[in-house]
Amino acid sequence: MTGANAELTQNQLAVGLRAALRILDGWNATTEQVGSILRLSTATRQKISRDSSASVRLDLDQQQRISLVLNIHAALRTVFANQENVQGFPNLDNANDFFEGRSPLEVMAQGDMISLYETYRRIEHLQQSS
């Protein structure tokens, strides 16, 4: 979603945010998890959910978080042919050393960028292995 010198319009950011919110909803993320993953207030989430034309101001960190959620979803769509697995995988306990028996969603919801990015890398690796 963001490149080194990419400038996104407020409309593009709002579209990306709405897509990330739909993805997280499909993963059955709680309000708290969504807030931690996207570093987004409940008020901003409600504003964008109520008004499809609403624009929001997102800092670079939030933009990168949205991009990672979109990329995780894209990688899952490549790894799994069936939609149930695409939406269900983030909630499944994972025995991978990185996840330590937790679900990818639990790890992402820790709120730090490293956990979100490393979750993406693990899922991207599944994509390359398939």
Residue pairs with C-beta under 8 A, 6 or more apart in sequence:
1 8
1 16
1 63
1 66
1 67
1 70
2 8
2 60
2 63
2 64
2 67
8 16
8 63
10 55
10 56
10 57
11 55
13 55
13 56
13 58
13 63
13 66
14 48
14 54
14 55
14 56
16 63
16 66
16 67
16 70
17 38
17 40
17 48
17 56
17 58
17 66
18 48
18 52
19 66
19 70
20 38
20 65
20 66
20 69
20 70
21 34
21 38
21 45
21 48
21 49
23 69
23 70
23 72
23 73
24 33
24 34
24 37
24 38
24 69
26 87
27 87
27 90
27 91
27 105
28 87
28 91
29 37
29 90
29 105
29 109
31 42
31 45
32 109
33 105
33 108
33 109
34 40
34 45
35 41
35 42
35 45
36 108
36 109
36 110
36 111
37 65
37 69
37 108
37 109
37 111
37 116
38 62
38 65
38 66
38 69
39 61
39 62
39 65
39 111
40 62
44 56
47 54
47 56
48 54
48 56
58 66
61 113
64 113
65 113
65 116
68 116
68 117
68 120
69 116
71 120
71 124
72 90
72 104
72 119
72 120
72 123
73 86
75 120
75 123
75 124
75 126
75 127
76 85
76 86
76 89
76 90
76 123
77 86
78 127
78 130
79 85
79 89
79 123
79 126
79 127
79 130
80 86
80 89
89 104
89 123
90 103
90 104
90 105
90 108
91 103
91 104
91 105
92 103
92 104
93 99
93 101
93 102
93 103
94 101
94 102
94 103
94 104
95 101
96 122
98 107
98 118
98 119
98 122
99 107
99 122
104 119
104 122
104 123
107 115
107 118
107 119
108 115
108 116
108 119
